[in-house]
Amino acid sequence: MVARLRKIVFDHTEGAPYPYVCSAWREVGGMNVGDKFTQEVGDVLIEALREDGIEIVVEELQPKGDR
């Protein structure tokens, strides 16, 4: 099983509430199901999944437009 996480980096000066949000995605029945986490929760999630032997793919993205 592979968990894919997208880390989107936000600039606080642009009014974003968090430095970044981790979006955790998994494929369920051909659909992507996701949830968003703050940096701290995302980091704990990544560590826990790796400890359980789940491969983690992290893709770092910059926010687009007015995201």
N, C-alpha and C positions, 0 to 999 in steps of 0.2 A: 504494500500500500504506500502511496506517495501523497503527502499533504503539500499543497502549494500555497505559499503565503506571499502576498503582495504587500510590500512595505512602502507606503506613500508618505513622502517627507513634506511637511507643511512648515511654513515660516510663521512664527508667532506674530510678527509685525503685520501680517495680512489678516489677522483676526481669527486664525485657526485656534481651537481650544486645546489642541495637543501638538507636540512636536511631530509626531507621525502616528498613523493608524495602521495596524496590521490587519489585512483582510485575509482570513483563513478560508480556503476553498477546498472542497472535496467533491468528487463526482458521485452523484447518487442517481441511479437510473438514467444515465445519460444527461442529467442536468447538473449544473454547477450550483452548489449550495454554499453560502458563505455567511460570515459574521464579521463584525469589526471590533477591534480591541484597541485600547491604549497601548503605548509602548511597553509598559511594565507587564500588563496582562499577556500581551503577545510574546514577550520574551520568556515568561514562565510557561506558556503553552508550547513554544518551540522546544524548550528544554524537556518538558514532560513527554512530548511525543517522541523525541530522540531517545530518551531513556526506555521507552516502550518498543524501540526498534523500528519506528516508522521513519522512512526517509523524508526529509524536509527539503523542499526547493524554495528558496527565498529570492524573489525578484524585487529589486528596489526601483521604484518609479518616482518621477517628479510630478507634482500636481499639474494638471492641464487647465489653462484658462482660469476661471474664477472658482475652482473647486475648493 
